[in-house]
Amino acid sequence: MSRLRQFWTSNDASVAPMLAVAALPLLTAVGAAVDLGRASSARGAMQAALDAASIIIAKDAKNVDADQLTSNALQYFGANFQNSEVYGIKVTASNSSTSGGYSASTSAAGTIKTRFMGIIGYSELSIGVRSAASSAADGLGCVLSLNSHAGSATAGQGSTSVLLDGCSLYDNSDSPSALTVGGSAQISAFSVVAVGNIKSASNITTVQGIRTGVGEVADPYIESYFPPFGTCTQQNFKAKNTITIDPGVYCDGINLNAGANVTLNPGIYYLDGGSLTVNGGAMLSGTDVTLVFTSQNRNQFATASINGNATINLKSPKTGGTAGIVVFGDRRMPVGTDFKFNGGATQYLGGAIYLPKAAIGFSGGIGSSSNCTQLIGDTISFTGNSGFSLNCKSYGTKPFSSTVVKLTS
């Protein structure tokens, strides 16, 4: 105490000690600002890394338990956060279901050592951040091209008008011209989504917008199957008049000419080689029916050619391995096998036209709210006016769409 009294009462070089004492709070404030700035910068980087981790794990929230989710969150956070000053980092994560999908909540905490604030008793600062993201899929897809790289994987040309009534178009190609809409062609849909880019997007009208650069949509029928089948029960079947036929193995195709009125009894019709050809003026109808295009007893895979003014009214079964699928293409067929469904306004195929390896040319569909059609192919070209809708509750179809992930906090 006596030395402190001497310090204050001394007249020897009194200005320098007084300045030193007066500067101490200022230096402390400056040092604190430096340390707090470092902590704020680290916290901002932690928040960005945690937000990125939340978005990624929200996609997996449905399929993993809490421990695995936390492990994933720590891995993704670590990949995005690089700051050696922060130590003792802990990351936690949890998931929950929502009305349209799943959500993931994450938190991260760590500590940073101070450089100046130790003189006022703070040798370290704690940093904590939180984040949450949700994922959802609306299931409103009705057109999907599966090819991952093709240009014009989905295309509309000429004066084509495509109406997707309350449903969406998805294109899995990452090409700069994944979806092309040329000439005076028009596409109207709930939404249009592509992995790559779109040419002539001005010819597209949507309710929920156009999105590019998104992830691929999973094949909704990848686990669907058709049962094994045996030898030919019919060969080179042709019809010119009214007839009802039964399920079986139709080798070398089915050919319906003008005047034919063919009703299919419920079941699976295996077209083994040849083609389903329905010419103008012919009629083909059936309920609880799947047409399988395959090759077992013949060297080539069956295809289809439905021509203008043909009348088609087929509806898919509700149960079994082909539930929801009215047209089923064997996954072994060569990529780019041609299928032409050009029946126009009198062509109605209720359920999924599922041809994962086919190049589909399509013109038809009714497009009213009372009907259900999904179109899934390797590539799809709209060759005339077409209409789709997704009132599919009684058809056994499987919904599909991309998953949208967004931060919620």
C-alpha positions in Angstrom: 0.0 0.0 0.0 2.9 2.4 0.8 4.4 1.8 -2.6 1.1 2.6 -4.3 0.8 5.8 -2.2 4.3 6.7 -3.2 3.4 6.1 -6.9 0.5 8.5 -6.7 2.3 11.2 -4.7 5.6 11.0 -6.5 6.5 14.0 -8.8 9.3 12.1 -10.6 8.3 11.4 -14.2 4.7 11.5 -13.2 3.2 11.8 -16.7 4.3 8.3 -17.9 2.9 6.3 -15.0 -0.4 8.2 -15.2 -0.6 7.5 -19.0 0.1 3.8 -18.4 -2.7 3.5 -15.9 -5.1 5.5 -18.0 -4.3 3.4 -21.1 -5.0 0.1 -19.3 -8.8 0.1 -19.8 -8.4 1.2 -23.4 -5.9 -1.6 -24.1 -8.2 -4.1 -22.4 -11.1 -2.9 -24.5 -9.1 -3.2 -27.7 -7.9 -6.6 -26.7 -11.4 -7.7 -25.9 -12.6 -6.5 -29.3 -9.9 -8.6 -31.0 -10.8 -11.7 -29.0 -14.5 -11.2 -29.5 -13.9 -10.6 -33.2 -12.0 -13.9 -33.4 -14.8 -15.7 -31.6 -17.5 -14.1 -33.8 -15.6 -15.1 -37.0 -15.2 -18.6 -35.7 -18.9 -18.8 -34.8 -20.0 -17.6 -38.2 -17.8 -20.3 -39.8 -19.3 -22.9 -37.4 -22.8 -21.8 -38.3 -22.2 -22.1 -42.1 -20.6 -25.6 -41.6 -23.5 -26.7 -39.4 -26.1 -25.4 -41.8 -24.4 -27.4 -44.6 -24.3 -30.5 -42.4 -28.0 -30.1 -41.5 -29.0 -29.9 -45.2 -27.1 -33.1 -46.0 -28.3 -35.2 -43.1 -31.9 -34.0 -43.5 -31.9 -36.1 -46.7 -30.9 -39.2 -44.7 -33.1 -38.5 -41.6 -35.6 -41.1 -42.6 -33.2 -43.9 -42.9 -30.8 -43.6 -40.0 -31.0 -43.7 -36.2 -30.0 -40.9 -33.9 -26.4 -42.2 -33.2 -25.7 -42.6 -36.9 -27.3 -39.2 -37.6 -24.9 -37.6 -35.1 -21.9 -39.4 -36.5 -22.9 -38.2 -40.0 -23.4 -34.7 -38.8 -20.0 -34.6 -37.2 -18.4 -35.9 -40.4 -20.1 -33.4 -42.6 -19.4 -30.6 -40.1 -15.7 -31.5 -40.0 -15.5 -31.5 -43.7 -16.8 -27.9 -43.9 -15.2 -26.3 -40.8 -11.5 -25.8 -40.7 -10.4 -23.6 -37.8 -7.5 -24.9 -35.6 -8.2 -22.2 -33.0 -11.5 -23.9 -31.9 -11.0 -27.0 -29.8 -13.2 -29.5 -27.9 -15.9 -29.4 -30.6 -19.0 -31.5 -30.0 -21.8 -32.0 -32.5 -25.2 -33.6 -31.8 -28.1 -34.3 -34.1 -31.7 -35.6 -33.9 -34.5 -36.3 -36.4 -38.2 -36.3 -36.4 -41.0 -36.8 -39.0 -43.0 -34.0 -40.4 -46.2 -33.9 -42.4 -44.4 -34.1 -45.7 -41.1 -35.7 -44.8 -38.4 -35.5 -42.2 -36.5 -32.8 -40.3 -33.0 -32.8 -38.7 -31.9 -30.6 -35.8 -28.2 -30.1 -35.1 -26.0 -28.3 -32.6 -22.3 -27.6 -32.4 -20.2 -26.3 -29.5 -16.5 -25.5 -29.0 -14.0 -23.3 -27.2 -11.5 -20.7 -28.3 -8.6 -19.4 -26.2 -8.3 -15.7 -25.7 -5.2 -13.6 -26.4 -6.0 -10.5 -24.4 -9.0 -11.0 -22.2 -7.1 -13.2 -19.7 -6.0 -10.1 -17.9 -9.6 -9.5 -16.9 -10.3 -13.2 -16.0 -11.4 -14.7 -19.3 -8.9 -17.2 -20.6 -11.3 -18.8 -23.1 -14.7 -18.2 -24.7 -17.4 -20.8 -25.5 -19.0 -20.8 -28.9 -22.3 -22.6 -29.7 -24.5 -22.7 -32.8 -27.8 -24.5 -33.7 -29.4 -25.4 -37.1 -32.4 -27.3 -38.4 -33.4 -28.4 -41.9 -36.3 -30.3 -43.3 -36.8 -32.5 -46.3 -40.1 -33.2 -48.1 -41.3 -34.7 -51.4 -44.7 -33.8 -52.8 -45.1 -37.0 -54.8 -46.7 -35.0 -57.7 -44.5 -36.3 -60.5 -46.2 -37.6 -63.6 -43.4 -37.5 -66.2 -39.9 -38.7 -65.6 -36.9 -39.2 -67.9 -34.3 -41.4 -66.3 -31.3 -41.0 -68.6 -28.5 -39.3 -66.6 -26.6 -37.6 -69.4 -28.6 -37.4 -72.6 -29.3 -34.1 -74.4 -33.0 -33.5 -74.9 -33.7 -36.4 -72.4 -37.2 -34.8 -72.4 -38.2 -32.8 -75.5 -41.2 -31.0 -77.0 -41.0 -29.9 -80.6 -43.1 -28.2 -83.2 -46.5 -27.1 -82.1 -46.8 -29.7 -79.3 -48.8 -28.6 -76.3 -48.3 -30.7 -73.1 -50.6 -30.1 -70.2 -49.6 -31.7 -66.8 -52.7 -31.0 -64.8 -51.6 -30.5 -61.2 -48.5 -32.6 -61.6 -44.8 -32.2 -62.4 -42.2 -33.1 -65.0 -38.7 -34.4 -63.8 -35.6 -34.8 -65.9 -32.6 -36.7 -64.5 -30.1 -35.7 -67.2 -27.2 -33.5 -66.2 -26.8 -32.2 -69.8 -26.7 -28.5 -70.5 -29.8 -29.2 -72.7 -31.5 -31.8 -70.5 -34.9 -30.5 -71.4 -35.6 -28.8 -74.7 -38.8 -27.1 -75.7 -38.4 -25.9 -79.3 -40.4 -24.1 -81.9 -43.9 -23.1 -80.7 -44.1 -26.1 -78.3 -45.6 -25.4 -74.9 -45.4 -27.3 -71.6 -47.7 -26.4 -68.7 -47.1 -28.1 -65.4 -47.3 -27.8 -61.6 -43.5 -27.7 -61.6 -40.6 -28.6 -64.0 -37.4 -29.9 -62.4 -34.1 -30.9 -64.1 -30.7 -32.0 -62.9 -29.1 -30.2 -65.9 -30.3 -27.1 -67.7 -33.3 -26.3 -69.8 -33.4 -24.8 -73.3 -36.3 -22.4 -74.2 -37.6 -22.2 -70.7 -39.8 -19.3 -71.8 -42.0 -21.9 -73.5 -42.8 -23.5 -70.0 -45.5 -22.3 -67.7 -45.6 -23.6 -64.1 -47.5 -23.0 -60.8 -44.5 -23.7 -58.5 -41.7 -22.7 -60.8 -38.7 -24.2 -62.7 -35.8 -25.7 -60.9 -32.4 -26.8 -62.3 -29.3 -28.3 -60.7 -31.2 -30.6 -58.4 -30.5 -34.2 -57.5 -31.9 -37.1 -59.5 -35.3 -38.6 -58.8 -35.1 -42.2 -57.8 -36.9 -44.7 -60.1 -40.2 -45.2 -58.3 -40.7 -48.7 -59.7 -37.2 -50.1 -59.3 -38.6 -52.8 -56.9 -41.6 -53.7 -59.0 -41.4 -56.9 -61.0 -43.4 -59.1 -63.3 -43.6 -62.9 -62.6 -41.7 -65.5 -64.6 -43.5 -66.8 -67.7 -43.2 -69.8 -70.0 -43.5 -70.6 -73.6 -45.7 -68.9 -76.2 -49.5 -69.3 -75.8 -50.2 -67.1 -78.9 -48.1 -66.3 -82.0 -48.4 -63.4 -84.3 -51.8 -62.5 -83.0 -54.0 -60.4 -85.3 -57.5 -59.0 -85.0 -59.9 -57.3 -87.4 -63.2 -57.7 -85.5 -64.7 -57.8 -82.0 -63.0 -60.3 -79.7 -62.1 -60.8 -76.0 -58.7 -62.4 -75.2 -57.0 -63.8 -72.1 -53.7 -63.2 -70.4 -50.8 -65.2 -71.8 -47.5 -65.1 -73.7 -48.0 -63.4 -77.0 -44.9 -64.1 -79.2 -44.2 -62.0 -82.3 -46.6 -59.3 -81.2 -50.2 -58.2 -81.3 -51.5 -56.5 -84.4 -54.9 -54.7 -84.4 -56.2 -53.3 -87.6 -59.1 -51.0 -88.4 -62.3 -52.5 -87.3 -60.7 -54.5 -84.5 -62.4 -54.2 -81.0 -60.3 -56.2 -78.6 -61.1 -56.5 -74.9 -58.4 -57.8 -72.5 -59.5 -59.9 -69.5 -57.7 -59.0 -66.3 -54.1 -60.2 -66.0 -50.6 -59.9 -67.4 -50.0 -60.0 -71.2 -46.4 -60.8 -72.0 -45.4 -59.5 -75.4 -42.4 -61.6 -76.4 -40.7 -60.1 -79.4 -42.6 -58.4 -82.2 -44.7 -55.3 -81.6 -48.0 -54.2 -80.1 -49.4 -52.4 -83.2 -52.7 -50.6 -82.9 -53.7 -48.9 -86.1 -56.2 -46.1 -86.7 -59.8 -47.3 -86.3 -58.9 -50.1 -83.9 -60.0 -50.3 -80.3 -58.2 -51.9 -77.3 -59.6 -51.9 -73.8 -59.1 -53.7 -70.4 -59.1 -53.2 -66.7 -56.6 -54.6 -64.2 -54.2 -55.2 -67.0 -50.4 -55.0 -67.4 -48.7 -55.3 -70.8 -45.1 -56.6 -70.4 -42.7 -55.9 -73.2 -39.9 -58.5 -73.0 -37.9 -61.2 -74.8 -37.5 -64.8 -73.7 -38.7 -67.1 -76.5 -37.6 -64.6 -79.2 -34.4 -62.9 -80.1 -35.6 -59.3 -80.0 -37.5 -57.3 -77.4 -41.1 -56.4 -78.0 -41.9 -52.7 -78.7 -45.1 -50.7 -79.3 -46.6 -48.6 -82.0 -50.0 -47.0 -81.3 -51.1 -44.9 -84.2 -53.4 -41.9 -84.5 -57.1 -42.4 -84.2 -56.6 -45.7 -82.3 -58.9 -45.9 -79.3 -57.0 -47.2 -76.2 -58.5 -47.5 -72.7 -56.4 -49.7 -70.4 -56.1 -49.5 -66.6 -53.5 -51.0 -64.4 -53.9 -53.6 -61.6 -54.0 -52.5 -58.0 -52.1 -55.4 -56.4 -49.2 -57.8 -57.2 -45.7 -57.2 -58.6 -47.1 -55.0 -61.4 -49.4 -52.9 -59.2 -50.0 -49.5 -60.7 -48.2 -50.3 -64.0 -50.2 -50.6 -67.2 -47.2 -50.8 -69.5 -44.0 -52.5 -68.1 -40.7 -52.6 -70.1 -38.2 -55.3 -69.3 -35.1 -53.7 -67.8 -32.9 -56.0 -69.9 -34.0 -54.3 -73.2 -31.4 -52.2 -75.0 -31.3 -48.5 -74.0 -33.1 -46.4 -76.6 -35.6 -49.1 -77.7 -38.3 -47.2 -79.6 -41.9 -47.0 -78.3 -44.5 -44.9 -80.0 -47.7 -44.0 -78.2 -49.3 -41.6 -80.7 -52.9 -42.4 -80.2 -53.8 -38.8 -79.5 -56.9 -37.8 -77.6 -58.4 -41.2 -77.9 -55.5 -42.9 -76.1 -55.8 -43.4 -72.4 -53.4 -45.6 -70.4 -54.4 -45.5 -66.7 -51.5 -46.0 -64.4 -47.8 -46.0 -65.0 -46.3 -46.4 -68.5 -43.0 -47.7 -67.1 -40.3 -48.2 -69.8 -37.0 -47.5 -68.0 -34.8 -48.3 -71.1 -37.0 -46.9 -73.8 -37.0 -43.9 -76.1 -40.7 -42.9 -75.8 -42.5 -40.9 -78.4 -45.8 -39.8 -76.9 -48.9 -38.0 -78.0 -52.1 -38.6 -76.1 -53.8 -38.6 -72.8 -56.9 -36.9 -71.6 -55.5 -34.7 -68.8 -58.7 -34.2 -66.8 -58.7 -34.3 -63.1 -60.5 -37.7 -63.1 -57.6 -39.6 -64.7 -54.3 -41.0 -63.8 -51.2 -41.4 -66.0 -47.5 -41.5 -65.2 -44.9 -41.6 -68.0 -41.5 -42.9 -67.1 -38.8 -43.7 -69.8 -35.1 -43.4 -70.5 -35.9 -40.5 -72.8 -39.3 -38.9 -73.7 -40.2 -36.9 -76.7 -43.7 -35.3 -76.9 -44.7 -35.6 -80.6 -48.2 -34.1 -80.3 -50.7 -32.6 -77.9 -50.6 -34.6 -74.6 -52.4 -34.4 -71.2 -51.7 -35.9 -67.8 -53.2 -35.8 -64.4 -52.6 -37.7 -61.1 -55.9 -38.6 -59.6 -54.4 -42.0 -58.8 -55.9 -43.1 -55.5 -57.6 -46.2 -57.0 -54.8 -47.2 -59.4 -52.0 -48.6 -57.2 -49.4 -46.3 -58.6 -46.3 -45.1 -56.7 -45.8 -41.3 -56.1 -42.5 -39.8 -57.1 -40.8 -36.4 -57.0 -37.5 -34.8 -56.0 -36.8 -34.2 -52.3 -36.6 -30.5 -51.4 -34.4 -29.7 -48.4 -34.3 -26.3 -46.8 -33.1 -24.7 -43.6 -35.8 -24.0 -41.1 -33.7 -22.2 -38.5 
